[in-house]
Amino acid sequence: MTNDQSVPPGIDTRLPHSARMYDYWLGGSSNFAADRALGQAFEQAIPSIRTMARENRRFLGRAVRYMAGEAGIRQFLDIGTGVPAAGDTHSVTAIVAPDSRVVCVDNDPIVQAHAQAHAESLTTDDGTARTVYLKADLRRPDELLAAPALTAALDLDRPVGLLLVAVLMLVTDEDDPWAHVATLLDALPPGSHVAITHPSQDFNPSAMADVVRAAEQGRMTLVPRGRGQVERFFGDWEPVDPGIVPVMSWHPESEPPTDPNAAYYWAGVARKNP
Ligand SMILES: C[S@@+](CC[C@H](N)C(=O)[O-])C[C@H]1O[C@@H](n2cnc3c(N)ncnc32)[C@H](O)[C@@H]1O
């Protein structure tokens, strides 16, 4: 499935979609003309948007490594997982904690189509599913949590690493993403961790306003949020040091970034205490 060659059922390629635009910025091939056109419009407003996408993906890797390492977590629930690609939750756990179970959730059928194409790499040698893909919607968290693919893979009595990375901006305020996230957090036991990134107007208000306008023209939902609104997603979970910070500043791997505000995402990880 490469650029415009074959289209899995259920996908309207005339409409741009966030999973495929993100794939385009990351240099992937699971995108179509409409995704590339809106992706380029976003890039005009924020010329560093590809760097932002890469930095967001790097944070995901650091957060998963933290959860698997310091927190000893072996079960991950990645909601808004995107098209399978290098540096995603499955590929990071495969290296740092191969005994992990990973449930990847997305509401875009192209994500499932890719997962089916790579089914072999998702199972262990004895055929046990290490990573499963589930088509479900963050806006229906009770349904998502009760899905047989999820309940078969995850033991919700043991700590879970929940990833909500670059997905909450795709849910409008009217859909109350805070309530949906609270339902997910309530369902997880103490010791669980949540990682969130969210694009924000706090870093460059006019560029973000231009992107929102481009999204509206492309009939796509995009809601940047201020730091206070992002903080509310974490509820009463305890922030892991250094709290909610610009995405490049969260546990940088080498030298601290020279301009941490260059990627317009807030990011943080928090833990549920008993
Ligand atoms: C920008 S991508 C982020 C991919 C990945 N989390 C990362 O940060 O590298 C956002 C993903 O969220 C998915 N998504 C959007 N709205 C969703 C919803 N309501 N429920 C589940 N997934 C959703 C999109 O299909 C897309 O794959």
The ligand as an ORCA input file, in Angstrom:
! r2SCAN-3c Opt
* xyz 0 1
  C      -1.188     12.667     14.628
  S      -1.510     10.964     14.703
  C      -0.545     10.515     16.127
  C       0.136      9.165     15.995
  C       0.941      8.731     17.223
  N       0.148      8.766     18.434
  C       2.152      9.588     17.447
  O       2.056     10.576     18.160
  O       3.208      9.300     16.879
  C      -3.165     10.960     15.393
  C      -3.880      9.626     15.294
  O      -5.073      9.653     16.066
  C      -6.100      8.974     15.353
  N      -7.409      9.448     15.847
  C      -7.997     10.636     15.606
  N      -9.166     10.739     16.251
  C      -9.322      9.570     16.933
  C     -10.363      9.063     17.766
  N     -11.440      9.793     18.046
  N     -10.210      7.823     18.279
  C      -9.110      7.068     17.979
  N      -8.097      7.508     17.173
  C      -8.204      8.741     16.664
  C      -5.825      9.322     13.919
  O      -6.419      8.412     13.020
  C      -4.300      9.285     13.876
  O      -3.815      8.016     13.527
*
